[in-house]
């Protein structure tokens, strides 16, 4: 799936994550993460984002994620929603 325009999903409420995706020109997957649990779960959050993008066949995207303690299933849902919105 190709990222055609910037799109976002999620909220800044507790136990959620705010995902914004931007198109990039062949630079791969770049993730900028801000999280209240960065030290404990930062690598797991990035892993879930990367795996979800892989499942959606997204190869070139800039992702900005602001996490407020979201579970993996929430992270996956927000990434998928943002990617689908960006490809319309």
N, C-alpha and C positions, 0 to 999 in steps of 0.2 A: 504494500500500500504506500502511496506517495503522499507526503505532507504538502498540501497546496497552499495553505494559509495558516496563520496563527490561530490556535484554539485553546480553550481551557475547560477544566472540569474540576468539581470539588468545591470545598469551602475551607475557611480558616477556623472552623469550629473544632472543639476538642474531639479526638479520635477520628479525624478526617485528614485528607491531604489535598492540597491545591496544586493541580498539574497544569502547566502551560507548555504547549509544544509549538515549535517554530520550524519552518523549513530551513534547510541549509544546503549548500551546493557541494555535495559529495564529500563532506567532512566527517561522515560516520555518525555515530551516536555520542552526543555530548550531554552529560547530566550535571546540572548544578543543583545541589541538594542543601536545603536548610531544614534542620529537624531539632525538636526538643529532646530527642533520644539519639542524637548523632553518634555518640561514643559507643552506645550499646548496640544499636541496630542500623547504623548508617550503611554498612556494606550489604546487609540483607535487603534494605529498601532499594538500593541501586541494583541489586541482583534481580529483584522482582520486576523493576521497571525495564531492565534490559531484556529479561526473558519474555515479558509481555510484548515488547516491541518486536522481538524475534518471531513470536507466534503470529503477529500481524504483518510480517514481512516488511517491516519498516527498517530501512538501512541508513538513511540520512535524516537526522533530526536533532534539534537542540531542545532539551527538556529542562524546565525549571520547576522544581518541586519544593513546596513548603509543607512540611509534615508536622502534624500536631498529634502524633501517636496513633496513626492509622494501622489497622491490621493488614496483612498481606492481601486478603481478598478485596479490601477496599482500595488498596493501591492499584491492584490489577484492574479493577472496574473503572477507576478514574483515568488511568492511562488509556484504556481502550476507548472510553467515551471521548477523550480529547482527540485521539488519533482519528476516530470516525468523524468527528465534527470537522476536523481539519481537511478531510478529503472530499467533502461535499462540494 
